[in-house]
């Protein structure tokens, strides 16, 4: 079947072009839910089709004359079997849409707003219902919405989320996007991040945001301003980088210094492609 390898290479080139087009379409729509669903469904089918096209490469591995090559051919057969990708990515789209609906309460409550959004996105529940507001989080912890507890550091904040039944990871010291990428799973979990708001070399305050992987596997950031219209700071789009958040706080850049994984509560399909 080696003669079909060129056909497979051509298809792969077309698929990559399609991915670029879909990425731009999603970003231009500012992650509008309908566009995301359409894009990820299309991507799932092209990926699924790529599995069948990869069968055209069968024999290339054997041709290498090694066990590793034969193993590669075996994996090409297995690659066409998964069928859970669309269902899982639609869950991811719905999670982002839910998080956008969490209203910013205003005031020095960035951790609680970020937490409510993150808990909603990962599917964490209270009394059988997914968290739908900061008020839901407050009531579950016995707080008053008009006097939310102050969070001195990320460790304290994550301990409260743990009391809600959330599965949290250890708080780690970080400094770069690479650190965040290493921590961020590909199973729908998010990473809660403590950051410094900077104006040049001067620290203007501290803030809480979180990172997640979108339906195309890219790292994106959620801030309290996403999806809300509190004052003049609302934005409908998630952020591509942490520094994109800075202008919303009159800052030049943002420096991450601590992070902790908040695990997805919706168990992914075992057959999903990652």
Secondary structure by P-SEA (a helix, b strand, c coil): cccaaaaaaaaaaaaaaaaaaaaaaaaaacccaaaaaaaaaaaaaaaaaaaaaaccccccccccccaaaaaaaaaaaacccccaaaaaaaaaaaaaaaaaaccccccccaaaaaaaaaaaaacccccccccccaaaaaaaaccccccccccccaaaaaaaaaaaccccccbbbbccaaaaaaacccccbbbbbbbbbccccccccccccbbbbcccbbbbbbcccccccccccccccccccccccccccccccccccbbbbbcccccccccccc
